[in-house]
């Protein structure tokens, strides 16, 4: 069975608490859905997602997640370099660990392969 890809607009998650957002993401990803989240996740949300994922790992069914935060441009790189919160984070991809592979992430272009 292949993977489903859901493009999730910011309006879908903006009113959720951090805990609700993490639960929403994990429920989808555990059902073999790749999520592309508009506006991405904050560093705190990413950390909480990783911690919560560790509690759900089952080596026969769910091997964890792959988390890819993507925003192109020099302004984003400088914000990350100096530890500032980026204001224009483009999106975050959250997928089952075995679902995607990053092929290229350079000069504002992200290329991924979806495994079947």
C-alpha positions in Angstrom: 0.0 0.0 0.0 1.3 3.4 -0.9 1.3 6.7 1.0 -1.3 9.4 0.9 -0.1 13.0 0.8 -2.2 15.7 2.6 -1.5 19.4 2.1 -2.7 21.0 5.3 -3.5 24.8 5.2 -2.5 26.9 8.2 -6.3 27.5 8.9 -6.7 23.8 9.7 -4.3 23.9 12.6 -4.1 27.5 13.7 -6.7 27.2 16.5 -5.4 23.9 17.9 -3.3 23.8 21.1 0.2 22.4 20.7 -1.0 19.1 22.2 -3.9 18.9 19.8 -1.7 19.7 16.8 0.8 17.0 17.8 -2.0 14.5 18.2 -3.5 15.4 14.9 -0.1 15.0 13.1 0.7 11.7 14.8 -2.7 10.2 14.1 -2.4 11.0 10.4 1.3 9.9 10.0 0.6 6.6 11.8 -2.0 5.9 9.1 0.7 6.2 6.4 -0.1 9.8 5.5 2.5 12.3 4.5 1.6 15.8 5.7 2.7 19.0 4.1 2.0 21.7 6.7 1.6 25.3 5.5 3.5 27.7 7.8 5.4 24.8 9.4 6.0 24.0 13.0 7.8 26.1 15.6 11.0 24.6 17.1 9.1 23.9 20.3 6.3 22.0 18.4 9.0 20.0 16.5 10.6 19.0 19.8 7.3 18.0 21.3 6.4 16.0 18.2 9.7 14.1 18.3 9.3 13.3 22.0 5.7 12.1 21.5 6.7 10.0 18.5 9.1 8.1 20.6 6.3 6.8 22.8 4.4 5.4 19.7 7.3 3.5 18.0 6.4 -0.1 17.3 9.0 -1.8 15.2 6.5 -4.0 13.5 4.0 -1.2 12.6 5.4 2.3 13.1 9.1 3.1 12.8 8.8 6.8 13.6 8.7 10.0 11.6 10.8 12.0 9.2 10.5 15.7 9.8 11.6 18.1 7.1 11.3 21.9 7.7 11.7 23.9 4.5 11.9 27.5 3.7 14.2 28.9 1.0 16.2 32.0 0.8 19.1 33.7 2.6 16.9 35.4 5.1 15.9 32.0 6.5 19.5 30.7 6.7 20.6 33.9 8.6 17.7 33.6 11.0 18.7 30.0 11.7 22.3 30.8 12.0 21.7 33.6 14.6 19.0 31.6 16.5 16.2 34.0 15.5 12.7 32.7 14.9 12.0 32.8 11.2 9.0 34.8 10.2 8.5 33.2 6.8 8.8 29.5 7.3 7.3 28.0 4.2 6.2 24.5 5.3 7.0 21.4 7.2 6.7 17.9 5.9 6.0 15.2 8.4 6.0 11.6 7.1 6.4 8.0 8.2 10.1 7.4 8.5 10.2 5.0 5.6 8.0 7.2 3.3 10.3 9.9 2.0 13.9 10.5 1.2 15.5 13.9 0.7 17.3 13.9 -2.6 18.3 17.6 -2.7 18.0 20.6 -0.4 20.0 23.5 -1.8 19.5 27.0 -3.0 15.9 27.1 -1.9 14.9 23.9 -3.8 13.8 20.8 -1.9 13.6 17.5 -3.8 12.2 14.4 -2.1 11.4 10.9 -3.3 8.3 9.2 -2.0 8.9 5.5 -1.5 6.2 3.0 -2.3 
